[in-house]
């Protein structure tokens, strides 16, 4: 009976009964915990390297994605200068009329369709060419006006012949077309002469511009005296121009100044001033019209735009300018003497460590647009 009971106890469980775990079996989480505990014990026994090796995960290697190399082409495309090209072609055209074989060959290479002029007994001599106007007529068409200065004749016979040939200052317009020299990417462009030059009238002269220097400075005022003494020293007639500069202001000396005398013709200011020295920090912008004389007896009419600042009862130069400062700066500086000069700073390497000094604001370059001829 005992044996039959044992056999009944060993029967398989029915579908509705849970299976009893075997005495030697352990649940899966218990086994994993035991394995991790054993790995940690082994790692502690073998040292830090073993701990790192046991905790490291061996992820499958991910192949690196190849990055495509993009070659960026230079997008800068140089374009010929129509003004310079017109000057070159017109100069060769005029020289080829003097039966200059070299000029004729160069003209034929640049503009095969052009026919050179033919001079008589007195060929005009070109002194200078300068492009004074460039107008774009279409997407590829240009019209460039070039001023030609012919040399004046010295003898009466030559003068009469030159007058008949038309010496002096004359203007020629040259039509140009911009063409591609090839169809490949990055191909250069070049100009081609569309027709023979045409003589035209000169550019229109602009009316007088609005002058911001509207206040006349008295000749005997301290401001006028300081301006004259500074320019006399600066232009080489005397020495010691640096003593008129404000502390920290530097102004390079003129290397070729050979004037012997400086005469002040007129001083005009932007601000309403009488020329007396104001309070410290007061600034005034002036334009000084002078006549400088050289050793050979020549006279040079010159003008200088200067900024003076009052300090310790005297005027000191703080800026040499062009006189074409912006309208905003002019408007800001107009009125009474209340402005304060704030020179720019820079680090100048001198003896020992670099020192920060104030540098005079020298602005002698005007933009090309401001010099454009009025049309």
Secondary structure, DSSP 8 states (H G I E B T S, - for coil): -HHHHHHHHTS---TTS-----TT---HHHHHHHHHHHHHHHHHHH-HHHHHHHH--------------------------HHHHHHHHHHHHHHHTTT-HHHHHHHHHH-TT-------SS---EEEEEEEEEEE-SSSEEEEEEEEEE----SHHHHHHHHHHT-SEEEEEEEEEEEES-SSTT--EEEEE-S--EEE-----------S--EE--TTSHHHHHHHHHHHHHTTSSS-GGGGB-TT------TT--EEEEEEEEEEESS---S---STTBEEEEEEEEEEEETTS-EEEEEEEEEEEEETTEEEEEEEE-S---HHHHHHH-SSS--B---EEEEE--SSS-EEEEE-EEE----TGGG----
